[in-house]
């Protein structure tokens, strides 16, 4: 199992005391995650959030099914009346994904560029 910095998602070596990317202590920020053989793309997730965030497509892509269903229902059940709220929500999350503030999928696997 690989270890990644919980703050920035950089892969850590077994003997690292501090993250080489952000400098955080690995004792408190390291977590063991399941590395997927099919990692998710940060760019794809960010663009899905920006352009299709109203329907929660980016959250479905990343495995956050609960949030995705919430965004979808907010749009569909209100016949689009509250879709601007979902659109702003998706836009913000898309930007956060592209800037690296959201850097893991629902299973804790780091997003790749």
N, C-alpha and C positions, 0 to 999 in steps of 0.2 A: 504494500500500500504506500502510495506517495503521500508526503506531507506538504501542505500549502499554508502560506501565511493567511490568517483569517482576515486581515485588513486589506491586503492588496492582491492576494491570490498567487503570489510568486511561489514556485516550487522550491522547497527547502531540502537541503541535504540533512542526513541524519545527525551530523555533528554541528550544525549551525546553531549559534547562540542568539544571533540577531538576523533578521531578514535582510538580505543583501539589497533589496529594492527600497524598502521603506524604513528600515532600521528598528522595527519593533522587536521586542524580545520574543523568541520562539516559544518560551515556556508558557506564555499566556495567550499567544495568538496562533499557535500551530494547531491544526486539526488534521486528522486522518480522514481522507475522503476516498470514495470509490472513483477511480479514474475510468471514464467512459471510453470505449473504443471508437465512439462517434461523438467527439466533442461539439458543442454548440458554438456557433459563430457570433461574436460580439456585434459585428457590423450588421449581420442579418437580423438579429434580435432588436438592435437599435432602430433600424429602418422600419421593421414591422411595427414597432411601438409608435414611431412618428406617423407613418402613413395609414396603418390599420389598427391603431391603438383603441379606437372607439369600440371595436369588437373584441379586444383583449387577445388578439392573435399572438402578440409577442409573449404574453404570459403562457398561452397554450404551448408555444414553441419551447419555452424554457422549463415547462413542467409545473408551473404555478397554476394548477387547474382551478383552485378555489377563487383566486383573484380574477382569472380569465372569465369564469362563469359569471362572477359579479359584474364585470364590465359589460359582458354580452347582454345579461339580463337588464341592466340599467338602460341600455340602448334599445333593446327590442321591446321590453314590456311597457316602456313609456312611449312607444311609437316614434322614437327619435326625439322627443321633447327634451329629454335629459342627455342626449348624445353629446352636446358640447362639454358636459362635465367629464364623460368618458374620454372624449377627444383630448382634453387638457391633461387628464390623468395619463393617457397613453403617450402624449407628447413629452411630458415631464419624465416618465419612466424611460422613454426612448433616449432622451438626452442623457439621463443618468447612466444608462447602459453604455452609450458611446463614450462618455467621459471616464468610465471605469468605476464609478461609484457603486454600481451594481455589477459585480464581476463573477458571479457564480450562478449555476442553474439550480433548480429545486433540489437536486441530489447533492449539491455542494461541489460539483465539478467546475473548475475554472473555465470561463469563456475564452475562446481563442480568437486572435485577430483575423 
